[in-house]
Amino acid sequence: MDNREIISRLKEIISMSRVEKTYYRGREYLYLFNPITSGVSPIDPNHLSLIADLIGRKIDGIGEFDYILTYEAMGIHIATLIAERFGKPFIIARKKRYTSDMIEVKRRRENLYIPEDVTESKIIIVDSIISTGETIVNTFKALASHGVEVKGIYSFINRIDQGGSRNIYIETGIKPYSIVEVIVKPGDVVVSNINL
C-alpha cells in the first residue's frame, strides 16, 4: 500500500469521528468519539492492523525494550497487536488496585495502578489518543521513581488543540509519535497533519 492509500484510509478512520460537548473537571469539553479511541462503535480489524503497523514501523528504530505499557481500556487493542509484532509482553495501567504492590499513578479524577513487574525495566507507552498528556506525564513520573526508562510514546491520534504532546515533551523530554494530529472543534474534527 502506497502513502496516498494509507493517508486516504487514515482520513476515512477520522471521518468516522463525532464530537460531543460534555463537562469535564467543571468546564465544557469537546469529547472526540472514534471507534479506535472510544470503542462506542465497531472497530474494523483492517483499520486496527494499519494503525498497529504504522506505530510498529516507528518502534522498530528505538532499540531494546522489555514491556509495552498501555491504559485501560482503549489502548489495549493496539498494544495487543504491537506486543505480538515485537514478541514483548504488555502491561495494562488499571483503574483499580488489584494487589498491594502495584505502582500508583496519581491523577485528578481516579488514580491508575501498574504492576510492579516493570520496575528497573525499559518500556514503551502505547495508547489510542493523546489529549492533555496528563496521564502519560504522571505515568512517566511514577515509573521514574521505580527505575523505569521510557524509550518512546506512541498513539494513533494527537489532539493538538489540547496541547498534550507538547506538555509530554516539556515534562519528560520525549517527543511522542502520533499518526494523526487533529484539532477538535464543535461538531468537527480537522486533520492537521498525518505522520507516516
C-alpha positions, 0 to 999 in steps of 0.5 A: 500500500502506497502513502496516498492509500494509507493517508486516504484510509487514515482520513476515512478512520477520522471521518468516522469521528463525532464530537460531543460537548460534555463537562469535564473537571467543571468546564465544557469539553469537546469529547472526540468519539472514534471507534479506535479511541472510544470503542462506542462503535465497531472497530474494523480489524483492517483499520486496527492492523494499519494503525498497529503497523504504522506505530510498529514501523516507528518502534522498530528504530528505538532499540531494546525494550522489555514491556509495552505499557498501555491504559485501560481500556482503549489502548489495549487493542493496539498494544495487543497487536504491537506486543505480538509484532515485537514478541514483548509482553504488555502491561495494562495501567488499571483503574483499580488496585488489584494487589498491594504492590502495584505502582500508583499513578496519581491523577485528578479524577481516579488514580491508575495502578501498574504492576510492579513487574516493570520496575528497573525495566525499559518500556514503551507507552502505547495508547489510542489518543493523546489529549492533555498528556496528563496521564502519560506525564504522571505515568512517566513520573511514577515509573521514574521513581521505580527505575523505569526508562521510557524509550518512546510514546506512541498513539494513533491520534494527537489532539493538538488543540489540547496541547498534550504532546507538547506538555509530554515533551516539556515534562519528560523530554520525549517527543511522542509519535502520533499518526494523526494530529487533529484539532477538535472543534464543535461538531468537527474534527480537522486533520492537521497533519498525518505522520507516516 
